[in-house]
Amino acid sequence: MKIVLGPLLIMQGRQVRATALRLPEAAGPRAADGSALRLLIVGDSSAAGVGALHQDDALAGRLAQALAVRLGQPVGWQLIASSGHRSEQALAAFEKAEVAPADVLITSLGVNDVVDQVAPPRALAALDRIHALAVERAGVRLSLHCAAPPMQQFPLLPQPLRWFFGRQAAQFNAALGASVAGDASRRVLYLPEAMQRNAASLMAEDGFHPGPRGYALWAEALADCICSHRGIGPR
């Protein structure tokens, strides 16, 4: 199918890149102190908060708020993320960064690997290395890898490119799930049902990134997952 649609998919991909609305990364600090729990967030434009004006309304800020409510204390966090990063690029940025101690690693990667047609084993090897380095350098006890979103619902993408990327994202997620199966220190976080079902209505104006409501739902799902994991909490 890819061979048959190849020329059309390439043309559509070029048109999307040329005409897509470019939103900035969320403004605000990329780290905060807290005593209840310490988060390390590594990723791409969604991790960086594109689609929200400020980090308080993006993934990192919303997650810290959700966890603080559950734990009754402020949550510390550090964000290492850049728009356009594939998993290998995120690994390179992480390797160069000064990393603070953390309890939980959260990765938001995969969309750019799909867009740039990076083979899942290559992308997942970079995720494996990010996890290993987070354990080694930051003392992380749990890694949550966010699955790729339902790209078949992205309003920015025309058909059949939307369908094709959705299929590729599902394949990435299947490989990601298989790669961490049986490892108690690593889990895959799939987007909550509301985001799977109504992704387009929760997206920013660019039709590609979450808006503030989407980030809030995503953060609540992450907070629930973190709090349900045995052994995660204040040291």
Secondary structure, DSSP 8 states (H G I E B T S, - for coil): -HHHHHHHHHHHHHHHHHH-------BS-SEE--SS-EEEEEESTTTTTTTSSBGGGSHHHHHHHHHHHHHSS--EEEEEE-TT--HHHHHHHHHHS-----SEEEEE-SHHHHHTT--HHHHHHHHHHHHHHIIIII--SEEEEE----GGG-TTS-TTHHHHHHHHHHHHHHHHHHHHTT-TTEEEE---HHHHHSGGGGB-TTSSSB-HHHHHHHHHHHHHHHHHSTT-S--
